[in-house]
Amino acid sequence: SEHRSRMAGSLPALAFGAFLVQTTLVFAGNSRLFGILNEGSGWYTNIEMAVRYTSLVTPAKWAFAIWGVIYLWETVAMVYLAFYPAVSTWSTLCLWLAANAFQALWAPLFATEKLLLSALALGGIALSLVALVLTLPVGSILDYFCFAAPLWLHAGWVVAASLVNLNLAAAYSAAIGSAAQLAFAAASAYAASLVGVALLALAPSGAASALPALFSLGWALAAIRSEIRAPDQIKASIAYADIGEVGRQALEITLRALIFTLAIASAAFVIVPATREALA
């Protein structure tokens, strides 16, 4: 019993330690090792990478502001975990460690233009966080908002980010032409929406708990649609010119429909059951 209590006590320290190391490495990767490396060293900031590489699902610049919310809210979650370790388990800790390891790995891969490998690392983050949120113990409303909700938000965002990175890798592959890129972009948008609906259906604490993930998925789709409607970075994409106005409009309409689909699915899974219960 004493050994088990000691192990439980170390859970918050391990979780926060992994988060701190990952955050440090991500910021190092995004700043050329905190300015140690010069321009032309082969390391690029995220903004520079966004200018250098574009695809048909490149989101508008404002989309990345969500990272600030994620990191701030997850800092709150780590502090909350220190005071209430029962909100997590050793299995969720292992998934959290995996997510942080993949995110720490993603930073140098993306900064050094390893597009496919960085996409795979993002996929690892997404798989780890989705598995984590689907196995979180059911807690109080305070537990949810101070611990679970930011993890749901992060999970949804990295699902979208991994699809964006896969499209980048495809866009700069000599074997994939503009028509295939358009098909892949549409398929990625459908995949993001399908993941969102699946999370609503599978959320162990009820569909409402998955809403932060649905928000971040919708946020990503809206940012991609915004970039297509008012092109900035995406104008550098060869495929953007090749698909023409008809192709761009078709993709924009698809994105708009899928954003509405996520909203309708959220209402169907959350509001309708709650209304039925209230009327019963």
N, C-alpha and C positions, 0 to 999 in steps of 0.2 A: 504494500500500500504506500509506503514511504517512497519507494523507487518510482512508482507510478505517479505520485504527486510531484516528485522532482522533475520527471520527464514532462509533465503537463506544464510545470512552471517555466521550462525552457522553450516551450512552443512560441510564445510571443517574441522572445529574443531572436530565435532562428528566423521567424517571419520578417521581423523588422530588419535584421542583418542582411537578409537576401534582398529586401526592398532597397536598402541603402546602397548596397554594392551595385545593384542593377541601375539605380538612378544615377549614380556617379559615372558608371560606364556609358550610359546613354548620353549624358551631358558631355562627357569626354569625346565621344564619337561625333557629336553634333558641333563641336567647337575646335576640331583638329587638335585633340588632346589638350584642351584648355589653352590653345594658342601656342603650344610648343612647336607644332609643325606649321610651316609656311604654305601659302598658296602655291599650287604647282607640285605639292608633295604627293599627290595621288589620294589625298583625303579631302572630302567635301562635306560641307554642312548640309542639313536637310533642305534649306532654301536653295542652295546651289544645285543639289540633286534634282529638285523640283523643276528648275530651269533647264537643266541638262537633259532630263528624261521626261517625256510625256507620252500618254496613251489616250485612248478614247474614253477612259474612265478616270482621267486626272481630275481630282476635285478642285473646287475653288479654294483659294488660299485661306479663307476664313474657316474652312473645315478643321484645320489643325489646331485651332484654339481649344478644341475639346481636350487636348492633351493636358492643358493647364488644369482643367476641372478634374480630370482623372487623377493626376498626381497629387493635387491638393486633397481630394476626397479620400484617396487611398492612404495618405499620411494620417488623416483622421482615423481611418480604419485600423491602422497599425497601433495608434495610441489607444484606441478603444479596446483592441485585442489585449493590450498589456493589462488593462483593468478587468476585463471580462473574457478570460481565455476559453470559457466554455462555448463561445460562439463558433469555435473552430474545432477540428479534430486532427489527428495525426495524418489521416488520409488526405484531408484538404490541405494540410501543411505541405505534404509531398507534392501535390499539384501546384501549390503556390510557388514552391521552390523551383519546380520545372518551368513554370511560366516566367519567373524572373531570370532563370538561366538562359532561356531562349531569347528573352528580350535583351539581355546583356550581350548575347551572341549576335543578335540582329544589328546592333548599333555599328560595330566595326565593319560588318559585311556590307551594309548599305552605304556607309561612308566611303568605302573603297570600291564601289560600283559592282559588287557581286550581286546582281539583281536576282537571279534565280535562287541562290543560296539564301539571300535575305528574305525572299518570299517564303521559302521553306521554313526559315526561323520564325517568321510571323505566323505561319500556319501552326507551328509548334506552340506558340503563345496562345493562339486561338483555341486549339484543342485542349490545352491544359486548363485554360480559364473556363471554357464551356463545361468541361468535366467537373471542375471545382464548383461552379455555381449550381450544377445539377445534383451535387452531393452535400451541399451545405445543410447543417442541421437547422430545423425550423426553430426560430427564436421569436423574441418579442418585436414589436414595431421599432423600438429603439435599436435593437440589435440589427434590424434590417437596414435602417437609414444610416447608422454609424459604421456598419461593417459590410453587409451583403450588397447593398445597392451600388457602391462604387465598383465592386467586382463585376456585377452585371453590366454596368456601363462600359467598363474596360473590355469585357468579353465581346460585346456587340461591336465595339469599335475595331478591335483587332481582327474580327472575322471580315469586316469590310476592308480593312487595311491590307490583309493578306491577299484578298482578291484583286485589289488595286495593284499590289506588287507583282502578282502573277501576270496581270495585263501588261505591266511595264516590261517584264522579261519576254513576253510574247511579242511586244511591239519592236523589240530590238533583236529578235531572232530572224535571221535571213530566210528561214523556212516558212515564216508566217506572213502572208500578204495582208493587204488592207481589208479585203472582204472577210477573211478569217478573223481578223482583229475585231471587226464589227460584230460578227457572230459571237465571239468570245466575250466582248463587252456586254452584250445583251444577256448571254448565259450567266455571266457573273452577277448581274443585277437580279436575275431570277433566283440565283443561288443564295444571295444575301437575304432575299425576301423569304425563301423557303426555310432558311435557318431561323429567321425571326419567328415564323409561325410554329416551327418545331419547338423553339424555346418556350413559347406561350403554352403549348400543349404539355410539355415535359417538366415545367418548373415545379419542384417538389412542394414549395410553399404556396402554390396557386399561381395562376397566370399573371396576376398583378405584380408579383415579385420580379417578373421578367421585363417589365416595362422600360427600365433604364436601357436594357440591351436593344429593345425595339426602337427607343429614341435614338441611340447612337447609329443603328443601321439606317434609320430614316434620315438622320443628319447627313450621313455619308452619301446616300442616294440623292438628297436634295443638293448637296454641294457639287456632285458630278453633273446633275442637271443644270445647275447654275452656270457652271463652266462652259457647258455646251451652248446655252442660251446667250451668254455674254463672254465669248472666248477671250482668254488672255494667254495663259501658258499653253493651252491645248493647240493654239495656232501653229506651234512648232512641230506638231505631229504630222507626218506625211499622210497617215491614214485619214486624218481629219479633212484634208483637202481631197483625198481620193474618193471618199464615200459621198461627197457632194451634199447639197442642201437636203435632198430627199432622205439620204441615210442619216444625217444629223437630226432631222425632224423625227424620223422613226425612232431613233434612240431616245430622244427627249420625251416623246410620247410614252414610250415603254417605261422610262424612269418615273414619269409622273403617275402612271397607272399603278406601278409597284409601290410608290409612296402611299397612295390611297389604299392599296391592298393591305399594307402594314397597319394603317390607321383603322381600317374596317375590321381586320383580324383582332386587333387589340380590343376594340369595342365588343366584338362577338365573344371573345374569351373572358373578358373582365366584367363589362357592364351588364350583359344579358344574364349571366348566371346570378349576379348580385341582385338584379331586379326580380328574377324569379324567386330567389330566396326571400326577398323582402315581401313579396306578394303571397308567399305560401302560408 
